[in-house]
């Protein structure tokens, strides 16, 4: 009711017309600060680095468990601890079989994450937290291989790349419900 009265009052005084006139159509309207720019297709493509569970869009390159050991020590261990044990950041290993325990569940890459491609995507996009998106594709593949190995998911000779990574079956792959309707 209040809004109805306000509109009637505004219409009677001409205020409504002044407020609904678009600044785009008014040559005397102040110009904005001209922040930003239109995103070009090339800019959008450079930012579109998402990797779905299928692995579509994984970049060229590869990395082994052995290579990942060195990359992890140099760029991950200070936050995730030796061999992914955690502190100060969350642990990356352990917790397999703990999800059914309710409050005692330990959600790690090995116990919780349903797809190995999610690990690649997350590391590529967000790690290290002090310098996100600074790892090369080879370093991301290598760290992914190393963390998967720490969780007992791949062997010590494993090499991850666009062909091998999507085929890794995570322990909790069937622990999620696909609500998308896609199979």
C-alpha positions as CSV (number, residue, x, y, z in Angstrom):
1,X,0.0,0.0,0.0
2,X,2.8,2.4,0.9
3,X,4.5,1.8,-2.5
4,X,1.2,2.5,-4.3
5,X,0.8,5.8,-2.5
6,X,4.4,6.7,-3.2
7,X,4.0,6.0,-6.9
8,X,0.9,8.1,-7.1
9,X,2.6,11.0,-5.3
10,X,5.7,10.7,-7.5
11,X,3.5,10.7,-10.6
12,X,1.6,13.7,-9.5
13,X,4.8,15.7,-8.9
14,X,6.7,14.6,-12.0
15,X,9.3,13.0,-9.9
16,X,8.7,9.5,-11.3
17,X,9.4,10.8,-14.9
18,X,12.7,12.3,-13.7
19,X,13.8,9.1,-12.0
20,X,12.9,6.8,-14.8
21,X,14.7,8.7,-17.5
22,X,17.6,6.6,-18.5
23,X,21.1,8.2,-18.1
24,X,22.0,6.6,-21.4
25,X,19.4,8.7,-23.2
26,X,20.3,11.9,-21.4
27,X,23.3,13.8,-22.9
28,X,23.7,15.8,-19.7
29,X,24.0,12.7,-17.4
30,X,27.4,12.3,-15.7
31,X,29.7,9.8,-17.3
32,X,30.8,6.8,-15.2
33,X,34.4,6.2,-14.1
34,X,35.0,4.0,-17.2
35,X,36.3,1.1,-15.2
36,X,37.1,-2.2,-16.9
37,X,36.8,-3.2,-20.5
38,X,34.8,-5.5,-22.6
39,X,36.2,-9.0,-22.5
40,X,37.4,-10.2,-25.8
41,X,37.0,-13.8,-26.8
42,X,40.7,-14.4,-26.4
43,X,40.6,-13.0,-22.8
44,X,37.6,-15.2,-21.9
45,X,39.4,-18.2,-23.4
46,X,42.5,-17.5,-21.3
47,X,40.4,-17.4,-18.1
48,X,38.3,-20.4,-19.0
49,X,40.5,-23.0,-17.4
50,X,37.9,-25.2,-15.8
51,X,38.4,-29.0,-16.1
52,X,35.3,-31.1,-15.7
53,X,35.3,-34.7,-14.4
54,X,35.6,-36.0,-18.0
55,X,38.9,-34.3,-18.4
56,X,37.8,-32.3,-21.4
57,X,40.1,-29.4,-21.9
58,X,43.1,-30.9,-20.0
59,X,46.2,-29.2,-21.4
60,X,49.2,-30.8,-23.0
61,X,52.0,-31.9,-20.7
62,X,52.6,-34.6,-18.2
63,X,54.1,-35.2,-14.8
64,X,55.3,-38.2,-12.8
65,X,55.2,-39.1,-9.1
66,X,58.9,-38.6,-8.9
67,X,58.7,-35.1,-10.5
68,X,55.8,-34.3,-8.2
69,X,57.8,-35.2,-5.1
70,X,60.2,-32.3,-5.9
71,X,57.5,-29.9,-6.9
72,X,55.5,-30.7,-3.7
73,X,58.6,-30.2,-1.5
74,X,59.3,-26.8,-3.1
75,X,55.8,-25.4,-3.4
76,X,53.3,-27.3,-1.3
77,X,54.9,-28.8,1.7
78,X,55.2,-25.6,3.7
79,X,51.4,-25.5,3.9
80,X,50.3,-29.1,3.5
81,X,53.0,-30.7,5.6
82,X,55.4,-33.5,4.8
83,X,53.7,-36.2,2.6
84,X,50.4,-34.3,2.7
85,X,49.9,-34.8,6.5
86,X,48.5,-31.3,6.9
87,X,49.3,-28.2,9.0
88,X,48.8,-25.4,8.7
89,X,46.6,-26.2,5.7
90,X,44.2,-29.2,5.5
91,X,45.7,-32.7,5.1
92,X,45.7,-34.2,1.6
93,X,46.0,-37.8,2.7
94,X,44.3,-40.2,5.0
95,X,40.7,-40.5,6.1
96,X,39.8,-43.4,3.7
97,X,36.7,-45.1,5.2
98,X,36.0,-42.3,7.7
99,X,33.2,-40.6,5.8
100,X,30.5,-42.8,7.3
101,X,31.7,-41.8,10.8
102,X,29.8,-38.5,10.8
103,X,31.6,-35.8,12.8
104,X,34.9,-37.8,12.7
105,X,35.0,-37.8,8.9
106,X,38.3,-36.8,7.4
107,X,37.8,-35.2,4.0
108,X,40.9,-35.5,1.9
109,X,41.8,-36.0,-1.7
110,X,41.8,-39.8,-1.2
111,X,38.8,-40.1,1.0
112,X,36.4,-37.5,-0.3
113,X,37.2,-36.2,-3.8
114,X,35.3,-38.1,-6.5
115,X,37.5,-37.3,-9.6
116,X,41.2,-37.0,-10.1
117,X,40.5,-34.2,-12.6
118,X,39.1,-32.1,-9.8
119,X,42.5,-32.3,-8.1
120,X,44.2,-31.1,-11.2
121,X,41.7,-28.3,-11.7
122,X,42.0,-27.1,-8.1
123,X,45.8,-27.2,-8.0
124,X,46.0,-25.4,-11.4
125,X,43.6,-22.7,-10.4
126,X,44.4,-22.1,-6.7
127,X,47.8,-23.3,-5.7
128,X,50.1,-22.3,-4.3
129,X,47.9,-19.9,-2.3
130,X,50.6,-17.3,-2.2
131,X,50.9,-17.4,-6.0
132,X,47.9,-19.0,-7.7
133,X,48.1,-20.1,-11.3
134,X,51.9,-19.9,-11.3
135,X,52.5,-23.6,-11.7
136,X,53.2,-24.9,-15.2
137,X,51.0,-27.6,-16.6
138,X,53.8,-30.1,-16.0
139,X,54.1,-29.1,-12.4
140,X,50.4,-29.4,-11.9
141,X,50.3,-32.9,-13.5
142,X,53.4,-33.9,-11.3
143,X,51.9,-32.7,-8.0
144,X,48.6,-34.3,-8.9
145,X,50.4,-37.6,-9.6
146,X,52.3,-37.3,-6.3
147,X,49.2,-36.5,-4.2
148,X,47.3,-39.4,-5.8
149,X,50.3,-41.7,-5.0
150,X,50.4,-40.5,-1.4
151,X,46.8,-41.6,-1.1
152,X,47.6,-45.0,-2.6
153,X,45.5,-44.4,-5.7
154,X,48.3,-44.6,-8.3
155,X,51.7,-46.4,-8.2
156,X,55.1,-44.9,-7.8
157,X,55.8,-45.1,-11.6
158,X,52.5,-43.3,-12.5
159,X,52.6,-40.4,-15.1
160,X,49.6,-38.1,-15.3
161,X,48.6,-36.4,-18.5
162,X,45.4,-35.6,-20.4
163,X,44.9,-39.3,-21.3
164,X,45.8,-41.0,-18.0
165,X,44.3,-38.5,-15.5
166,X,40.6,-39.0,-16.4
167,X,41.0,-42.7,-16.2
168,X,42.0,-42.7,-12.5
169,X,39.2,-44.1,-10.4
170,X,39.0,-42.3,-7.0
171,X,38.0,-44.3,-3.9
172,X,34.9,-42.1,-3.4
173,X,33.8,-41.8,-7.0
174,X,30.5,-43.5,-6.3
175,X,29.9,-41.5,-3.1
176,X,28.2,-38.6,-4.9
177,X,24.9,-38.3,-6.6
178,X,24.9,-36.8,-10.1
179,X,22.0,-34.4,-10.1
180,X,22.6,-33.1,-13.6
181,X,20.7,-35.9,-15.2
182,X,23.6,-36.6,-17.5
183,X,25.1,-40.0,-17.7
